[in-house]
Amino acid sequence: MPVQQASRAIRDALDGLQQEHDLTDVEMLRVLFEHQQDITKYMLRRERHPNDPDKKADEA
């Protein structure tokens, strides 16, 4: 139940931001995709280099 409530709150907030910034659906998807890329980049760095998460994932 908490996840469903959080999901709804996030959707509502995203809808509001999309309207506030007058973004098309494609523009909104692009913003979300870029955010996901940032998150996964740092997740991958921590996975590959747990003792040095600032090191790029493809560095030895």
Buried (B, 14 or more C-beta within 10 A) or exposed (E): EEEEEEEEEEEEEBEEEBEEEEBEEEEBEEBEEEEEEEEEEEEBBBEBBEEEBEEEBEEE
